[in-house]
Amino acid sequence: VASGAQRVIADSVRGLTLERWSPSGSWLRLLSLGTGKPFGEYVVPSLGGPMTYLGASASDFLPTGDSMLVADDFDAKQGKGVQFRLVALPANQPLDSGTIAPPPGATWVSDLAVAPNGRTLAIVWQGLGQGLHQTKELAIYDRAGVLRDTTSMPHSNYAFTVLSWSPASDALFLPV
């Protein structure tokens, strides 16, 4: 901002939203809406460069900023757990993986957010209920994937909910 220079961070994309900056400021997480690039999440260096496809999933940066937690298949089909993987940037190279079971009735993950302290994970599960009575569930997990707390959220017209932790990891901003 101070230099006033403009930079192209992604090209050949017409439908794109900025989801998050990495804690280090070196990376951007982008969501392609499917025009020009496949639908899903990407990371790109904040000063521009090649876009790395993470998949049609939910993801967030770890506090170090050099790796990400990615929900591989955000559909929780038939009550099966969702596979989460830890990947190194920029190559999307897998470092570790695990599974988290969805709450009863949940059909997909709309967002996840790793707390700045790296010890807590928030996931918004969707698809609980029917039609206008559909709700979202915010679930808080510890570092081992153990469920610590949940709360139901009312249905909204927005399919995706973007979570944001406070810098101290003691509060979660949750637009509804």
C-alpha positions, 0 to 999 in steps of 0.5 A: 500500500505504501508504494502505490504500485499495483500488482497482478496476483492472479490472471486468467481468472474472472470469478475470484474472491480473497479469502485470507492472508497468511499470518506471514503476509507471504500468501493469499488464499483465494476462492475461484468461482469456476470461471477460468479456473476449476472451482475451489481454493488456491494459494498464491504468493502475495506479490504474484506468482503461480496459483496452487490448487488446493481443491474444492475444499475448505482450508486455512493457514497454520500460524507459521504461514508456511503450511495449511490445513485442508479439508480434502473432500468437504462433503460429509457423505453418508456420515463418513468423516472428512479427511483433513490434510496438513500441506506444505507451501508452495507445492501443496505437499502432504505432511500429515492427515487425519479424519474428523467425523461430522455432527449428525446430519451435516453434509459439508464443511463451509469453512474452517479456521485455525486459531493463531495459537495453533491449538484450536480449530473451528469448523462450520458444518452445513446441511443440518435440517431441511429447506428454510429450517436448515442450520449450520453448526459451529464446532470447536476442536482441540489440536488432536481433533477432539470436539470441545464445543458446538453451537447451532447457527440460523440459516442464512442466504450465504452458503459460505461463512468466513470465520476469523479468530482474534489475535489472542485466539480467545474469540471468533468472529462469525458473520451470520 
